[in-house]
Amino acid sequence: MRTIHVDVITENIKEMCIEANHFLSTDMKCALDEAVCREESPLGKQILGQLQENLEIAGKDMIPICQDTGMAVIFMEIGQEVHFEGGILEDAINEGVRQGYVEGFLRKSVVSDPLIRENTKDNTPAVIYYEMVPGDRVKITVAPKGFGSENMSRVFMLKPSDGIDGVKNAVLTAVQDAGPNACPPMVVGVGIGGTFEKCALMAKKALSRPVDERSKIPYIKEMELELLEKINCSGIGPGGLGGTTTALAVNINTYPTHIAGLPVAINICCHVNRHAVRTI
C-alpha cells in the first residue's frame, strides 16, 4: 500500500490548471504545425499562422491561450494500492482548481446554480471522474473545457439498425451544425455504446487521447480516418472561413451496449483542446 497526502494532489492540480491554460500539449502543437503545411486555402493558412502566433505570445507572456479558461474537468485514475491521507480527496481536487484559477489569474466561469447564475468566483467545483485501476500510482488528467465548443455537443440515441452508416452520419451532422461556433480546427471526440450518459463520458475522455494516436480496434481506426477526411472536405475550415483543415483529429471510444440501442455522443473541442496529464 502506498500513502499519498492529499496536499500533493492539490499542488499538482493547481500547476496543471495553469499549465493547460497557457501551453498547448505537445501532440496538439505538432498537429497544428502540420496543419499549417497542409492547408490549401491561403486564408485558412493565414488563420492557422495567427493561431500559432497566439500560442507563442501566450507562452512567452503567460497569457491564457484562450479567454475562456473553461470549466475544469478532472479524470482521476487511482491505483487500488493507493491510500490518501490528510483530508477528503474531492476537497483536495477542488482546492487545486481554486488555487490554480485564482493564483493563475484565470477567468472564473463557473456559476453555483445553473438557473440563479451566481459566480463561485474561483471556478469550482470541478467536474470529476474517478476510475480504480491496478497499481499504486495516480494518473491525473486536467482538461479545462470552454463552452463555445461544449455547447456544440450532441447525443444521438440511434437504433441498432442504423449501424455504422448511422454513426457516421451523426458525427458529420454534429460537426456541420457546429460550423464555426466550435472554433475550428477542432478535435472531435466520439463515444459509441453504453448508455445515454456513458457514451457522453467516452466522447469527453476521447478528447484527451493524443491526436496522433489512433484506436487499437481496426475498424474504429478506419472510421476515425474516414470521418476526419470527410470533415476536412466540408469546407468549414480554420475559423469557419473556409479551407481544408476543419478538424485535426477524430477520436472514437466504444463500449458494450444493450441489444435495443446504439447511443452515440459527439463532444467537440476547439483548436487548443487543452489537457495536461501527470502520473504521481
C-alpha positions as CSV (number, residue, x, y, z in Angstrom):
1,M,0.0,0.0,0.0
2,R,1.3,3.5,-1.0
3,T,0.2,6.5,1.0
4,I,-0.2,9.9,-0.7
5,H,-1.1,13.1,1.2
6,V,-3.9,15.0,-0.5
7,D,-1.8,18.1,-0.5
8,V,0.2,16.5,-3.3
9,I,-2.9,16.2,-5.3
10,T,-3.9,19.8,-4.7
11,E,-0.4,21.1,-5.7
12,N,-0.3,19.1,-8.9
13,I,-3.8,20.1,-10.0
14,K,-3.1,23.7,-9.3
15,E,0.0,23.6,-11.5
16,M,-1.8,21.6,-14.2
17,C,-4.7,24.1,-14.4
18,I,-2.2,26.9,-15.1
19,E,-0.1,24.7,-17.5
20,A,-3.1,23.6,-19.5
21,N,-4.4,27.1,-19.9
22,H,-1.1,28.6,-21.0
23,F,0.7,25.9,-23.1
24,L,-0.6,23.7,-25.9
25,S,0.1,20.0,-25.3
26,T,2.9,18.5,-27.5
27,D,0.5,16.4,-29.6
28,M,-1.7,19.4,-30.3
29,K,1.2,21.7,-31.2
30,C,2.6,19.1,-33.7
31,A,-0.9,18.7,-35.2
32,L,-1.3,22.4,-35.6
33,D,2.2,22.8,-37.2
34,E,1.4,20.0,-39.7
35,A,-2.0,21.6,-40.5
36,V,-0.3,24.9,-41.5
37,C,1.8,23.0,-44.0
38,R,-1.2,21.0,-45.4
39,E,-3.8,23.8,-45.6
40,E,-4.6,24.6,-49.2
41,S,-6.6,27.8,-48.6
42,P,-4.4,31.0,-48.4
43,L,-6.9,32.5,-45.9
44,G,-7.0,29.2,-43.9
45,K,-3.2,29.1,-43.8
46,Q,-3.1,32.7,-42.6
47,I,-5.6,31.9,-39.8
48,L,-3.6,28.9,-38.7
49,G,-0.5,31.0,-38.6
50,Q,-2.3,33.6,-36.4
51,L,-3.3,30.7,-34.1
52,Q,0.4,29.7,-33.8
53,E,1.4,33.3,-33.1
54,N,-1.2,33.5,-30.4
55,L,0.3,30.4,-28.8
56,E,3.8,31.8,-28.8
57,I,2.6,35.1,-27.2
58,A,0.6,33.1,-24.6
59,G,3.6,31.0,-23.6
60,K,6.1,33.9,-23.6
61,D,3.9,36.4,-21.7
62,M,2.0,33.9,-19.5
63,I,-1.4,34.9,-21.0
64,P,-4.1,32.2,-21.4
65,I,-4.2,30.7,-24.9
66,C,-8.0,31.4,-24.8
67,Q,-10.0,33.9,-22.8
68,D,-12.5,31.2,-21.9
69,T,-10.3,29.2,-19.5
70,G,-13.0,26.6,-19.2
71,M,-14.7,24.5,-16.6
72,A,-12.2,22.2,-15.1
73,V,-12.8,18.6,-16.0
74,I,-10.6,16.1,-14.0
75,F,-10.1,12.5,-14.7
76,M,-8.5,10.5,-11.8
77,E,-7.2,7.0,-12.5
78,I,-6.4,5.8,-9.0
79,G,-4.4,2.6,-8.3
80,Q,-6.2,0.3,-5.9
81,E,-3.0,0.1,-3.8
82,V,-3.1,3.9,-3.1
83,H,-4.3,5.3,0.3
84,F,-5.0,9.0,0.6
85,E,-4.3,10.8,3.9
86,G,-4.7,14.3,5.2
87,G,-8.3,15.1,4.1
88,I,-11.0,14.3,1.6
89,L,-9.8,13.7,-2.0
90,E,-12.6,15.6,-3.7
91,D,-11.9,18.6,-1.4
92,A,-8.2,18.5,-2.3
93,I,-9.0,18.4,-6.1
94,N,-11.3,21.4,-5.9
95,E,-8.8,23.2,-3.7
96,G,-6.2,22.6,-6.5
97,V,-8.6,24.1,-9.1
98,R,-9.4,27.0,-6.8
99,Q,-5.7,27.8,-6.3
100,G,-4.9,27.3,-10.0
101,Y,-7.6,29.7,-11.2
102,V,-7.1,32.3,-8.5
103,E,-3.3,32.4,-8.4
104,G,-3.0,31.9,-12.1
105,F,-5.4,34.8,-12.8
106,L,-7.6,32.6,-15.0
107,R,-11.1,33.6,-15.8
108,K,-13.7,32.3,-13.3
109,S,-16.6,30.9,-15.4
110,V,-18.5,28.6,-13.0
111,V,-21.9,29.5,-11.5
112,S,-23.1,27.8,-8.4
113,D,-26.6,27.2,-9.7
114,P,-27.5,26.6,-13.3
115,L,-30.5,28.9,-13.1
116,I,-29.8,31.5,-10.5
117,R,-26.3,32.0,-12.1
118,E,-24.2,33.4,-9.2
119,N,-20.5,33.1,-10.0
120,T,-18.5,31.0,-7.5
121,K,-15.5,33.3,-8.1
122,D,-12.9,30.5,-8.0
123,N,-14.0,28.2,-10.9
124,T,-15.0,25.5,-8.5
125,P,-16.5,23.0,-8.3
126,A,-14.7,20.9,-10.9
127,V,-16.3,18.1,-12.8
128,I,-14.5,15.0,-11.5
129,Y,-14.5,11.4,-12.7
130,Y,-12.8,8.5,-10.8
131,E,-11.6,5.2,-12.1
132,M,-10.0,2.5,-10.0
133,V,-7.1,0.8,-11.8
134,P,-4.4,-1.7,-10.7
135,G,-1.2,-0.5,-9.1
136,D,0.0,2.2,-6.7
137,R,0.0,5.2,-9.0
138,V,-2.4,8.1,-9.6
139,K,-2.9,9.4,-13.2
140,I,-4.4,12.9,-13.3
141,T,-5.8,14.5,-16.4
142,V,-6.9,18.1,-16.2
143,A,-8.9,19.2,-19.2
144,P,-10.3,22.8,-19.0
145,K,-13.4,22.8,-21.3
146,G,-14.6,26.0,-22.9
147,F,-18.2,26.3,-23.7
148,G,-18.0,27.7,-27.2
149,S,-17.3,24.1,-28.3
150,E,-19.0,22.4,-25.4
151,N,-22.4,23.9,-26.5
152,M,-22.0,22.2,-29.8
153,S,-22.1,18.7,-28.3
154,R,-24.7,16.2,-29.3
155,V,-26.1,12.8,-28.2
156,F,-28.0,10.6,-30.7
157,M,-30.0,7.6,-29.4
158,L,-29.8,5.6,-32.7
159,K,-31.5,2.3,-33.5
160,P,-29.2,-0.7,-33.9
161,S,-30.4,-1.0,-37.5
162,D,-28.8,2.5,-38.2
163,G,-25.4,0.7,-37.9
164,I,-22.1,2.2,-38.9
165,D,-23.5,4.5,-41.5
166,G,-25.9,5.9,-38.9
167,V,-23.0,6.6,-36.6
168,K,-21.0,8.3,-39.3
169,N,-24.0,10.5,-40.3
170,A,-24.5,11.5,-36.7
171,V,-20.9,12.7,-36.3
172,L,-20.9,14.5,-39.6
173,T,-24.3,16.2,-38.8
174,A,-22.9,17.4,-35.4
175,V,-19.8,18.9,-37.0
176,Q,-21.8,20.5,-39.8
177,D,-24.2,22.0,-37.3
178,A,-21.4,23.3,-35.2
179,G,-19.8,25.1,-38.1
180,P,-17.6,28.0,-37.0
181,N,-19.1,28.0,-33.4
182,A,-16.7,25.4,-32.2
183,C,-13.6,27.5,-33.1
184,P,-12.2,25.1,-35.8
185,P,-9.8,23.5,-36.5
186,M,-11.5,21.2,-33.9
187,V,-10.9,17.8,-32.3
188,V,-13.9,15.6,-32.4
189,G,-14.4,13.2,-29.5
190,V,-16.9,10.4,-30.1
191,G,-18.4,7.8,-27.8
192,I,-20.3,4.8,-29.1
193,G,-22.2,2.4,-27.0
194,G,-23.0,2.0,-23.3
195,T,-26.0,4.2,-22.2
196,F,-27.1,7.8,-22.6
197,E,-24.5,9.1,-20.1
198,K,-21.8,6.6,-20.8
199,C,-21.4,7.5,-24.4
200,A,-21.1,11.2,-23.5
201,L,-18.4,10.4,-20.9
202,M,-16.5,8.3,-23.5
203,A,-16.7,11.2,-26.0
204,K,-15.4,13.6,-23.4
205,K,-12.5,11.3,-22.4
206,A,-11.7,10.7,-26.1
207,L,-10.6,14.4,-26.4
208,S,-7.7,13.8,-24.0
209,R,-6.2,11.0,-26.2
210,P,-3.2,12.2,-28.1
211,V,-4.4,13.3,-31.5
212,D,-1.6,11.3,-33.2
213,E,-2.8,8.0,-31.6
214,R,-5.5,6.0,-33.3
215,S,-7.9,3.4,-31.9
216,K,-6.5,-0.1,-31.4
217,I,-9.7,-1.5,-32.9
218,P,-9.0,-1.8,-36.7
219,Y,-12.5,-0.9,-38.0
220,I,-12.7,2.0,-35.5
221,K,-9.3,3.2,-36.6
222,E,-10.6,3.2,-40.2
223,M,-13.7,5.1,-39.1
224,E,-11.6,7.8,-37.4
225,L,-9.6,8.3,-40.5
226,E,-12.6,8.3,-42.8
227,L,-14.5,10.8,-40.7
228,L,-11.5,13.1,-40.4
229,E,-11.2,13.1,-44.2
230,K,-14.9,13.8,-44.7
231,I,-14.9,16.6,-42.1
232,N,-11.9,18.2,-43.8
233,C,-13.8,18.1,-47.1
234,S,-16.7,20.0,-45.5
235,G,-15.2,23.4,-46.4
236,I,-15.8,24.8,-42.9
237,G,-12.0,25.4,-42.5
238,P,-10.0,27.3,-39.9
239,G,-12.1,29.9,-38.0
240,G,-15.1,28.7,-40.1
241,L,-13.9,30.9,-43.0
242,G,-13.2,28.1,-45.5
243,G,-10.3,25.7,-46.1
244,T,-9.2,22.1,-45.9
245,T,-8.5,21.9,-42.1
246,T,-11.7,21.7,-40.2
247,A,-10.6,19.1,-37.8
248,L,-7.2,17.9,-36.5
249,A,-8.4,14.5,-35.3
250,V,-11.4,12.3,-34.7
251,N,-11.0,10.2,-31.6
252,I,-13.6,7.4,-31.0
253,N,-14.2,5.3,-27.9
254,T,-16.6,2.4,-27.7
255,Y,-18.3,0.3,-25.0
256,P,-20.7,-2.7,-25.0
257,T,-24.4,-1.6,-25.2
258,H,-27.9,-3.0,-24.9
259,I,-29.4,-5.1,-27.7
260,A,-32.1,-2.4,-28.3
261,G,-29.9,0.6,-28.5
262,L,-27.0,2.4,-30.2
263,P,-26.1,5.6,-28.2
264,V,-23.7,8.0,-29.9
265,A,-22.2,11.1,-28.4
266,I,-20.1,13.8,-30.1
267,N,-18.1,16.2,-27.9
268,I,-16.3,18.8,-30.0
269,C,-13.3,20.8,-28.7
270,C,-11.7,23.9,-30.2
271,H,-8.3,24.1,-31.7
272,V,-6.5,24.3,-28.3
273,N,-8.1,21.1,-26.9
274,R,-6.4,21.8,-23.6
275,H,-5.3,18.9,-21.4
276,A,-2.4,18.2,-19.0
277,V,-1.5,14.7,-17.8
278,R,0.6,13.6,-14.9
279,T,1.2,10.4,-13.0
280,I,2.3,10.5,-9.4
